[in-house]
Amino acid sequence: MKFGGASVGSSRSLAQVLDIIARESSRWDQLLVVVSALDGVTDMLLDAAQLARIDNQRGYRRIAANLRSRHFAVVEELPLDQAERRALRADIDQLLSEMIDRCVLIAANLNIELSPDHSDAVVAVGERLSARIIAALLRQHDLRGAAVDGADLIVTDDVFGNANPDLERTTLRVERVLKPMLQRDMIPVVTGFIGATVQGATTTLGRGGTDYTASVLCVLVDADELWLWTDVDGLMSADPREIGDARVIPELSYAEAADLAYFGARLLHARMIAPLAQNERPLRIKNIASPEQTGSLVSDASRKRKPALKAVTSVQSLALRRPASGSLAGVTRLVGNTLFKSLGMRSEVLIASQSASSSFLCLVIPTSIGIDGVDRLERALKAKMAQYPEKMPWAIESVALVTAIGTDLHRAPQLMALTLDALADFEVYGLAMGASHCSISVALPTEQSSKAVRRIHEIILRSD
């Protein structure tokens, strides 16, 4: 079971976590828990690292003090004995002291771009804090909880900020560390999001990487299912903050869920579905406040259903436009092989079109890169253009990528026609169908994205 930041953000939500783990531990022979940092903590830690980069000592120390106060307050409100409280306070102080030491190292490289390896070492503190608190809470209630650092389990490459697990090495760690704990009826509470290189340097798996940790461990411990606990009722047909009548999607195939994650669903990490699909492990997304509700189920069963639209997403993207026809191959290689890899982004050109008068490329930036992914890529593109102006006569512009997701859309020409007809009065720059046949994406002006999402969502509601 994985518990996200919103589900471990307060003493009240932690009490719900305890109730769920206690109930499910009596229903299952073994239970593995993966946790995120408390809600909002990762962003605070990223801010601290950025303040350290400009040597704002007061700023990053203030954040450390705020984090200390917040975690101490949670510990005080939980039903723990004094020995557990003292131990937790000591752990919190030790971890935040290490975070400040790392910020001092960052400040020593004044005004240099924040390196992802330093950033990873700072933000990893959040999960380490929450895992210790939850493990202590379990122990206090006669459950054999033990905090386990993901860096001791998940061996990754050295793409800091968006690392990829080395499954062979990680399997050996799981066999040596995790499985013996499960066999002794312990409940490991693993820090999500965090891994480490072979040399021991801390890495992170991208924004939302706790999901990825959970999916990898689910497969490696041969779990029956993976449950993601969050603060909503399941995967939604649209972002409920933008579409008031968005609804829960009861069932999805692995391919649909993967496309939904890749094209902007905030509940899922873009790379977490693949391990589950390859090993046919069901995924359930459930609301921590309503554990009796069924939520959303991701499995192979939904693949056999008739074609249908299920969801629509919108993400900010970047486009490259050249007024006159130019080499798409050259700029595609530059973006895909040079810039994405140097920034730790596993992505590619999504839409490319060329005519006698112009060329157009649309680039999708996965949400796992982080909220600054679009800005980082744009800065890198501009730097490359300035370096090679004769090879890069391309204009950069922001666009929106609106994606309709559903089952076997290539076998549903009527649904495709309805979708495109709904966008008849929009300025569509390009469109593409995903390789899985579960998504249709259109690139259009950013200011038109909200209206386009509403139009497509109306089709979803009418298609029942």
C-alpha positions as CSV (number, residue, x, y, z in Angstrom):
1,M,0.0,0.0,0.0
2,K,1.2,3.5,-0.9
3,F,0.1,6.6,1.0
4,G,0.6,9.9,-0.7
5,G,1.4,13.3,0.8
6,A,-2.2,14.4,1.2
7,S,-3.0,11.2,3.1
8,V,-0.2,11.7,5.6
9,G,-0.4,15.5,6.0
10,S,-1.8,15.8,9.5
11,S,-2.4,13.9,12.7
12,R,-6.0,13.2,11.7
13,S,-5.0,11.7,8.3
14,L,-2.3,9.7,10.1
15,A,-4.9,8.2,12.3
16,Q,-6.8,7.1,9.2
17,V,-3.6,5.6,7.9
18,L,-3.2,3.6,11.1
19,D,-6.8,2.4,11.0
20,I,-6.4,1.2,7.4
21,I,-3.1,-0.6,8.0
22,A,-4.5,-2.2,11.2
23,R,-7.6,-3.4,9.4
24,E,-5.8,-4.7,6.3
25,S,-3.0,-6.4,8.3
26,S,-5.6,-8.8,9.7
27,R,-6.8,-9.6,6.1
28,W,-3.5,-10.2,4.4
29,D,-0.6,-12.4,5.3
30,Q,1.9,-9.7,4.6
31,L,1.7,-5.9,4.2
32,L,4.2,-3.5,2.7
33,V,3.8,0.2,3.1
34,V,5.4,3.0,0.9
35,V,5.0,6.6,2.0
36,S,5.4,10.1,0.6
37,A,6.6,13.2,2.5
38,L,3.9,15.1,4.4
39,D,1.8,17.3,2.1
40,G,3.7,20.3,0.8
41,V,7.1,19.3,2.4
42,T,8.8,18.4,-0.9
43,D,8.1,21.8,-2.3
44,M,9.4,23.4,0.9
45,L,12.6,21.4,0.6
46,L,13.0,22.4,-3.1
47,D,12.6,26.0,-2.1
48,A,15.3,25.5,0.6
49,A,17.7,24.2,-2.0
50,Q,17.1,27.1,-4.3
51,L,17.6,29.6,-1.5
52,A,20.9,27.8,-0.7
53,R,22.0,28.3,-4.3
54,I,21.9,32.1,-3.8
55,D,23.4,31.7,-0.3
56,N,20.2,32.9,1.4
57,Q,21.2,31.3,4.7
58,R,18.3,32.9,6.6
59,G,15.8,31.6,4.1
60,Y,16.8,27.9,4.1
61,R,17.3,27.8,7.9
62,R,13.8,29.3,8.3
63,I,12.4,26.5,6.2
64,A,14.3,24.0,8.3
65,A,12.8,25.5,11.4
66,N,9.3,25.5,10.0
67,L,9.7,21.8,9.0
68,R,10.9,21.0,12.5
69,S,7.9,22.8,14.1
70,R,5.5,21.1,11.8
71,H,6.8,17.6,12.3
72,F,7.2,18.1,16.1
73,A,3.5,19.3,16.2
74,V,2.4,16.1,14.4
75,V,4.4,14.0,16.8
76,E,2.9,15.8,19.8
77,E,-0.7,15.1,18.5
78,L,-0.2,11.4,17.9
79,P,-0.9,8.8,20.6
80,L,2.7,8.0,21.4
81,D,4.6,7.3,24.6
82,Q,7.4,9.6,25.7
83,A,10.1,7.2,24.6
84,E,8.8,7.1,21.1
85,R,8.4,10.9,21.1
86,R,11.9,11.5,22.3
87,A,13.3,9.1,19.6
88,L,11.3,10.8,16.9
89,R,12.4,14.3,17.9
90,A,16.0,13.2,17.8
91,D,15.5,11.6,14.3
92,I,13.8,14.8,13.0
93,D,16.6,17.0,14.4
94,Q,19.3,14.7,12.9
95,L,17.7,14.6,9.4
96,L,17.1,18.4,9.3
97,S,20.7,19.0,10.5
98,E,21.9,16.9,7.5
99,M,19.6,18.9,5.2
100,I,21.2,22.2,6.4
101,D,24.7,20.7,5.9
102,R,23.7,19.9,2.3
103,C,22.4,23.5,1.9
104,V,25.7,24.8,3.1
105,L,27.5,22.8,0.4
106,I,25.1,24.2,-2.2
107,A,25.8,27.7,-1.0
108,A,29.5,27.2,-1.5
109,N,28.8,27.1,-5.3
110,L,27.3,30.5,-5.2
111,N,25.0,31.5,-8.2
112,I,25.8,28.3,-10.1
113,E,22.7,26.4,-11.4
114,L,21.4,24.1,-8.7
115,S,22.7,20.6,-9.6
116,P,20.2,17.8,-9.4
117,D,22.4,15.6,-7.2
118,H,22.4,18.3,-4.5
119,S,18.7,18.9,-4.9
120,D,17.9,15.2,-4.6
121,A,19.9,15.0,-1.3
122,V,17.8,17.8,0.1
123,V,14.3,16.7,-0.9
124,A,14.9,13.1,0.2
125,V,14.6,14.3,3.8
126,G,10.8,14.6,3.5
127,E,10.1,10.9,3.0
128,R,12.6,10.0,5.6
129,L,10.8,12.1,8.1
130,S,7.3,10.7,7.4
131,A,8.5,7.0,7.3
132,R,9.9,7.3,10.8
133,I,6.7,8.9,12.1
134,I,4.4,6.3,10.6
135,A,6.6,3.3,11.7
136,A,6.6,4.7,15.3
137,L,2.8,5.1,15.2
138,L,2.4,1.4,14.1
139,R,4.7,0.2,16.8
140,Q,2.8,2.1,19.4
141,H,-0.4,0.2,18.4
142,D,1.2,-3.3,18.5
143,L,2.0,-3.5,14.8
144,R,5.6,-4.3,13.9
145,G,6.4,-1.2,11.9
146,A,9.9,-0.5,10.8
147,A,11.2,2.5,8.7
148,V,13.2,1.4,5.7
149,D,15.1,3.9,3.6
150,G,14.4,3.6,-0.1
151,A,18.1,4.4,-0.8
152,D,18.9,1.0,0.8
153,L,16.6,-0.8,-1.6
154,I,16.2,1.0,-5.0
155,V,19.5,1.0,-6.9
156,T,19.3,3.6,-9.8
157,D,21.2,5.1,-12.6
158,D,22.8,8.6,-12.0
159,V,20.1,10.6,-13.7
160,F,19.5,12.7,-10.6
161,G,16.0,14.2,-10.3
162,N,14.4,11.5,-12.5
163,A,16.4,8.3,-11.9
164,N,15.5,4.9,-13.3
165,P,15.8,1.8,-11.1
166,D,18.3,-0.9,-11.9
167,L,16.0,-3.9,-11.4
168,E,18.7,-6.6,-11.2
169,R,20.5,-4.8,-8.4
170,T,17.3,-3.7,-6.7
171,T,16.1,-7.3,-6.7
172,L,19.2,-8.4,-4.8
173,R,18.6,-5.6,-2.2
174,V,14.9,-6.6,-1.8
175,E,15.8,-10.2,-1.3
176,R,18.4,-9.3,1.3
177,V,16.6,-6.5,3.2
178,L,12.9,-6.5,2.6
179,K,11.7,-10.1,2.2
180,P,13.2,-11.3,5.5
181,M,11.2,-8.5,7.3
182,L,8.0,-9.6,5.6
183,Q,8.6,-13.2,6.5
184,R,9.0,-12.2,10.2
185,D,5.5,-10.5,10.1
186,M,7.0,-7.0,10.2
187,I,5.4,-4.1,8.3
188,P,8.2,-2.3,6.4
189,V,7.4,1.4,6.0
190,V,9.5,2.3,3.0
191,T,10.4,5.9,1.9
192,G,9.0,6.3,-1.6
193,F,10.6,8.6,-4.2
194,I,14.2,7.9,-3.1
195,G,16.9,5.6,-4.5
196,A,20.6,5.6,-4.7
197,T,23.3,5.0,-7.3
198,V,25.7,2.1,-7.0
199,Q,28.1,4.5,-5.4
200,G,25.5,5.4,-2.7
201,A,24.6,8.9,-3.9
202,T,20.9,9.7,-3.2
203,T,18.7,10.0,-6.2
204,T,14.9,10.7,-6.7
205,L,12.6,9.1,-9.2
206,G,10.8,12.2,-10.4
207,R,7.8,14.1,-9.1
208,G,5.3,11.5,-7.8
209,G,8.1,9.0,-7.7
210,T,6.6,7.3,-4.6
211,D,4.1,5.7,-7.0
212,Y,7.1,4.3,-9.0
213,T,8.8,3.0,-5.8
214,A,5.5,1.2,-4.9
215,S,5.0,-0.4,-8.3
216,V,8.6,-1.7,-8.5
217,L,8.5,-3.1,-4.9
218,C,5.0,-4.6,-5.6
219,V,6.5,-6.7,-8.4
220,L,9.8,-7.6,-6.6
221,V,8.1,-8.9,-3.5
222,D,5.5,-10.7,-5.6
223,A,2.5,-8.8,-4.1
224,D,-1.0,-9.7,-5.1
225,E,-2.1,-6.1,-5.6
226,L,-1.0,-2.5,-5.2
227,W,-3.3,0.0,-3.5
228,L,-2.7,3.7,-3.8
229,W,-4.4,5.7,-1.0
230,T,-5.1,9.4,-1.8
231,D,-7.5,12.2,-0.9
232,V,-9.9,11.6,-3.9
233,D,-12.2,8.7,-4.8
234,G,-10.1,7.4,-7.7
235,L,-8.9,8.4,-11.1
236,M,-11.1,11.1,-12.6
237,S,-12.5,11.7,-16.0
238,A,-11.0,15.2,-15.9
239,D,-9.2,17.5,-13.3
240,P,-12.0,18.1,-10.8
241,R,-10.5,21.5,-10.0
242,E,-11.3,22.6,-13.6
243,I,-14.3,20.4,-14.4
244,G,-17.0,20.4,-11.8
245,D,-18.8,17.3,-13.0
246,A,-15.7,15.2,-13.4
247,R,-16.4,11.6,-12.2
248,V,-14.5,8.6,-11.0
249,I,-13.4,6.1,-13.7
250,P,-14.3,2.6,-12.2
251,E,-12.0,0.6,-14.5
252,L,-9.1,1.2,-16.8
253,S,-6.6,-1.0,-18.7
254,Y,-2.9,-0.6,-18.1
255,A,-2.5,1.2,-21.4
256,E,-5.2,3.7,-20.6
257,A,-3.8,4.3,-17.1
258,A,-0.3,4.8,-18.6
259,D,-1.5,7.3,-21.1
260,L,-3.5,9.1,-18.4
261,A,-0.4,9.4,-16.3
262,Y,1.9,10.4,-19.1
263,F,-0.5,13.1,-20.3
264,G,-1.1,14.8,-17.0
265,A,-3.0,12.8,-14.4
266,R,-1.5,14.0,-11.1
267,L,-2.4,10.9,-9.2
268,L,0.0,8.6,-11.1
269,H,3.7,8.6,-11.9
270,A,4.2,8.3,-15.7
271,R,6.5,5.3,-15.4
272,M,4.8,3.3,-12.6
273,I,2.3,1.4,-14.8
274,A,4.9,-0.5,-16.9
275,P,6.1,-2.9,-14.1
276,L,2.6,-3.6,-13.1
277,A,1.4,-4.3,-16.6
278,Q,4.4,-6.5,-17.4
279,N,3.6,-8.7,-14.4
280,E,-0.2,-8.4,-14.4
281,R,-0.4,-6.8,-10.9
282,P,-3.8,-5.0,-10.4
283,L,-3.7,-1.4,-9.1
284,R,-6.4,0.1,-7.0
285,I,-6.7,3.9,-6.3
286,K,-8.8,4.5,-3.1
287,N,-9.8,7.4,-0.9
288,I,-8.3,7.3,2.5
289,A,-11.3,9.1,3.9
290,S,-13.7,6.6,2.3
291,P,-11.9,3.2,2.4
292,E,-15.2,1.3,1.8
293,Q,-15.5,2.8,-1.7
294,T,-14.2,0.7,-4.5
295,G,-12.3,3.6,-6.2
296,S,-10.6,2.9,-9.5
297,L,-9.2,-0.5,-10.7
298,V,-6.4,-0.7,-13.2
299,S,-6.0,-4.2,-14.6
300,D,-5.9,-6.3,-17.8
301,A,-9.7,-6.9,-17.7
302,S,-10.7,-3.5,-19.0
303,R,-8.9,-4.2,-22.3
304,K,-11.7,-6.4,-23.4
305,R,-14.4,-3.8,-23.2
306,K,-15.9,-1.9,-26.1
307,P,-14.3,1.3,-27.3
308,A,-15.2,4.3,-25.1
309,L,-13.8,7.7,-24.1
310,K,-13.0,7.8,-20.4
311,A,-10.9,10.9,-19.6
312,V,-9.5,14.1,-20.9
313,T,-6.3,15.9,-19.8
314,S,-4.4,19.1,-20.6
315,V,-0.7,19.8,-20.0
316,Q,1.5,22.7,-20.9
317,S,3.9,21.9,-23.7
318,L,6.5,23.5,-25.8
319,A,6.5,23.9,-29.6
320,L,9.2,24.7,-32.1
321,R,8.1,26.4,-35.3
322,R,10.0,27.3,-38.4
323,P,8.5,29.6,-40.9
324,A,10.2,27.9,-43.8
325,S,10.6,24.2,-44.4
326,G,13.6,22.8,-42.5
327,S,15.1,19.6,-41.4
328,L,12.8,17.9,-38.9
329,A,15.3,15.0,-38.4
330,G,18.1,17.2,-37.2
331,V,16.1,19.2,-34.6
332,T,14.3,16.0,-33.5
333,R,17.6,14.4,-32.7
334,L,18.9,17.4,-30.9
335,V,15.8,17.6,-28.7
336,G,15.4,13.9,-28.1
337,N,19.0,12.8,-27.8
338,T,20.8,15.9,-26.4
339,L,18.4,18.1,-24.5
340,F,16.0,15.6,-23.0
341,K,18.8,13.3,-21.8
342,S,21.0,16.1,-20.4
343,L,18.0,17.4,-18.4
344,G,17.1,13.9,-17.1
345,M,13.9,13.9,-19.2
346,R,12.7,10.6,-20.7
347,S,10.4,12.0,-23.4
348,E,10.3,12.6,-27.1
349,V,8.7,14.7,-29.8
350,L,5.0,13.9,-29.8
351,I,3.7,15.8,-32.8
352,A,5.7,16.7,-35.9
353,S,4.4,18.1,-39.2
354,Q,6.0,19.7,-42.2
355,S,4.8,21.4,-45.3
356,A,6.3,23.5,-48.1
357,S,5.9,26.6,-46.0
358,S,6.6,25.6,-42.4
359,S,7.7,23.0,-39.9
360,F,6.2,22.3,-36.5
361,L,7.2,20.2,-33.5
362,C,5.3,19.7,-30.2
363,L,7.2,18.4,-27.2
364,V,5.5,16.8,-24.2
365,I,7.2,17.2,-20.8
366,P,6.1,14.5,-18.3
367,T,4.8,15.7,-15.0
368,S,7.4,13.5,-13.3
369,I,10.1,16.1,-14.4
370,G,8.6,18.6,-11.9
371,I,6.8,21.9,-12.1
372,D,9.9,23.6,-13.6
373,G,10.3,21.1,-16.4
374,V,8.9,23.3,-19.1
375,D,11.1,26.2,-18.0
376,R,14.2,24.1,-17.8
377,L,13.7,22.7,-21.3
378,E,13.0,26.2,-22.7
379,R,16.1,27.6,-21.2
380,A,18.2,24.7,-22.6
381,L,16.6,25.2,-26.1
382,K,17.4,28.9,-26.1
383,A,21.0,28.2,-25.0
384,K,21.4,25.7,-27.9
385,M,19.9,28.1,-30.4
386,A,22.3,30.8,-29.3
387,Q,25.2,28.4,-29.7
388,Y,24.2,27.2,-33.2
389,P,22.0,29.9,-34.7
390,E,22.5,28.7,-38.3
391,K,21.3,25.2,-37.3
392,M,18.5,26.2,-35.0
393,P,16.4,28.9,-36.8
394,W,13.3,27.8,-34.8
395,A,10.9,29.9,-32.7
396,I,9.8,28.6,-29.3
397,E,6.2,29.0,-28.1
398,S,4.1,27.6,-25.4
399,V,1.1,25.4,-26.4
400,A,-1.4,23.2,-24.7
401,L,-1.6,19.5,-25.3
402,V,-5.2,18.3,-24.8
403,T,-5.6,14.5,-24.8
404,A,-8.7,12.3,-25.0
405,I,-8.1,8.9,-23.5
406,G,-10.1,5.7,-23.9
407,T,-10.3,2.1,-25.0
408,D,-9.2,1.1,-28.5
409,L,-9.9,4.4,-30.1
410,H,-8.6,3.2,-33.5
411,R,-11.7,1.0,-33.7
412,A,-14.1,3.8,-32.8
413,P,-14.2,6.2,-35.8
414,Q,-17.4,7.7,-34.6
415,L,-15.8,8.7,-31.2
416,M,-12.8,10.1,-33.0
417,A,-15.1,12.1,-35.4
418,L,-17.1,13.5,-32.4
419,T,-13.9,14.5,-30.7
420,L,-12.5,16.3,-33.7
421,D,-15.8,17.9,-34.5
422,A,-16.0,19.3,-31.0
423,L,-12.7,21.1,-31.8
424,A,-13.8,22.3,-35.3
425,D,-13.7,26.0,-34.3
426,F,-10.3,25.8,-32.6
427,E,-6.9,26.6,-34.0
428,V,-5.4,23.1,-34.0
429,Y,-1.6,23.0,-34.7
430,G,-1.4,19.2,-35.0
431,L,-2.8,16.0,-33.7
432,A,-1.6,12.4,-33.1
433,M,-2.8,9.1,-31.9
434,G,-0.8,7.3,-29.3
435,A,0.9,4.0,-30.1
436,S,-1.3,2.2,-27.6
437,H,-4.4,3.4,-29.5
438,C,-5.7,4.7,-26.2
439,S,-5.2,8.5,-26.7
440,I,-5.7,11.2,-29.2
441,S,-3.7,14.4,-28.6
442,V,-4.1,17.8,-30.1
443,A,-1.7,20.8,-29.8
444,L,-3.5,24.1,-29.7
445,P,-3.0,27.6,-28.2
446,T,-2.7,27.6,-24.4
447,E,-5.7,30.0,-23.9
448,Q,-8.0,27.5,-25.7
449,S,-7.2,24.5,-23.6
450,S,-9.8,24.9,-20.9
451,K,-12.6,25.2,-23.4
452,A,-11.3,22.3,-25.4
453,V,-11.2,20.1,-22.3
454,R,-14.8,21.0,-21.4
455,R,-16.0,20.2,-24.9
456,I,-14.4,16.7,-24.9
457,H,-15.6,16.0,-21.4
458,E,-19.2,16.7,-22.5
459,I,-18.7,13.9,-25.1
460,I,-17.5,11.6,-22.3
461,L,-20.6,12.3,-20.2
462,R,-23.0,11.8,-23.2
463,S,-21.3,8.5,-24.2
464,D,-22.7,6.5,-21.3
